[in-house]
Amino acid sequence: MTGVHLYRHLDEMAPWNDRLQVLEVAGIVDEAPEVKTFTFRSDAQTWFRYKPGQFITLELPTADGPLMRTYTLASSPSRPFSISITVKAQAGSIGTRWMFDNLKRGSRIKARGPAGDFSHHNHAAGKYLFISAGSGITPMMSMLRWLNDCAPWTDIAFVNCARRPEEIIFRKELELLGANMPGLSLGFMIEERSSRESWFGHMGRIDAVRLPLLSPDFHEREVFCCGPDPFMRAVRTMLEATGFDMAHYHQESFGAPPVEIPPPATTEAGAVVPAEATVPVRFASSNVDGQCVPGQTVLQAARASGVRISAACEFGLCGTCRVRKVSGDVEMNHNGGILDEEIAEGYILACCSKPLTALEIEA
Ligand SMILES: Cc1cc2nc3c(=O)[nH]c(=O)nc-3n(C[C@H](O)[C@H](O)[C@H](O)COP(=O)(O)OP(=O)(O)OC[C@H]3O[C@@H](n4cnc5c(N)ncnc54)[C@H](O)[C@@H]3O)c2cc1C
């Protein structure tokens, strides 16, 4: 995107299609320590159609081969000409660090999606409680930005937790929205003071005493929660203990780190698995006959056989590892990354499917 772009009306443009277009970096902004926002446009002047809170999966072309990483769109579909993701590089990060080091304005990158169910559009309510920690603020920000553009009078309690004041992502924008949206009440909570930014707000961790201080009527709200798994577990446990109706609780997990896979012919303890306990898996497009040891997923068996199936979240959410099953049965425990229609058409998610019988898949 180097030249000057003339404005085109939305109805003169087609929506983004992940099979036909790639993303082009339009801007990169530092948000907080080790946190950056990447804004993308389509390389073909298309617009982006998604629900606030949905995610995309980027294909990062690293020197060691393509790496799939899933990121929530922090932007709002009410501004459909671009999308943005806000990403935090954890210690030892490979994918996110690659983006920090390699993506520049004008870089082009393949992406899949948007996808995902975590959106207030799926659970419309009169009052919301958004509760997030760390980079888990991104889906809340997308929903809040949408509400600011399209329903600014909405009653929203927004509670955000961070380690230190300077690690609160989007703090200035949130304060500005708090001044402009009459129904928005903001509550920040930090764990440690810091010499870099002053702090006069709440300190400690969110618990059954602090939550009612930040949102006294939380029982009446549709709750959306996102953050590290221990944080979400604590919020869940706390709400359950107060008798909160958990049908009104929704959470998004950013997932567990990938686990190294044992080779197919041995158990995790290293013992050789008897041949009769393994299940044959044929990877038809690769013309490879593999084996799945008890407990292994189809994705793990593919890797052990040298067959590449693209995967990102690896817990049945992002849908990247969707493959068609030609024959055989699997037990699939997904987290919403595949539609019922797709299952009826014979598709499975390789990361969360374990063979029950001999299997043939298109991979
Ligand atoms: C639906 C969904 C939405 C997501 N949205 C965002 C988002 O908006 N912003 C964002 O920054 N990330 C988001 N993630 C997480 C993101 O996909 C990556 O898992 C995360 O950025 C780590 O990838 P990496 O390449 O940086 O690190 P990796 O190279 O995968 O791992 C490097 C190090 O980070 C640790 N690690 C791996 N994954 C995580 C994790 N999720 N949390 C903490 N430590 C981890 C590993 O143990 C390892 O030490 C989302 C994930 C999902 C499934």
The ligand as an ORCA input file, in Angstrom:
! r2SCAN-3c Opt
* xyz 0 1
  C      -8.766    -17.163     20.082
  C      -7.389    -16.601     20.424
  C      -7.212    -15.228     20.436
  C      -5.961    -14.686     20.775
  N      -5.816    -13.328     20.782
  C      -4.629    -12.789     21.142
  C      -4.477    -11.367     21.178
  O      -5.395    -10.599     20.876
  N      -3.255    -10.878     21.572
  C      -2.214    -11.698     21.905
  O      -1.143    -11.183     22.256
  N      -2.349    -13.044     21.874
  C      -3.520    -13.615     21.489
  N      -3.646    -14.966     21.447
  C      -2.486    -15.808     21.801
  C      -1.611    -16.011     20.556
  O      -2.289    -16.766     19.583
  C      -0.341    -16.784     20.890
  O      -0.656    -18.003     21.505
  C       0.543    -16.027     21.847
  O       0.779    -14.733     21.329
  C       1.866    -16.772     22.011
  O       2.457    -16.952     20.726
  P       3.976    -16.564     20.468
  O       4.288    -16.885     19.051
  O       4.231    -15.169     20.932
  O       4.732    -17.483     21.480
  P       5.149    -19.027     21.264
  O       6.317    -19.063     20.391
  O       3.948    -19.834     20.889
  O       5.550    -19.380     22.754
  C       6.654    -18.719     23.352
  C       6.498    -18.616     24.846
  O       5.237    -18.056     25.243
  C       4.529    -18.985     26.076
  N       3.146    -18.925     25.601
  C       2.621    -19.501     24.501
  N       1.321    -19.182     24.378
  C       1.024    -18.373     25.426
  C      -0.150    -17.693     25.857
  N      -1.314    -17.763     25.173
  N      -0.082    -16.929     26.983
  C       1.069    -16.844     27.684
  N       2.208    -17.461     27.328
  C       2.191    -18.214     26.215
  C       5.180    -20.320     25.853
  O       5.149    -21.107     27.020
  C       6.594    -19.947     25.520
  O       7.376    -19.751     26.662
  C      -4.870    -15.542     21.086
  C      -5.059    -16.927     21.044
  C      -6.294    -17.457     20.726
  C      -6.476    -18.951     20.673
*
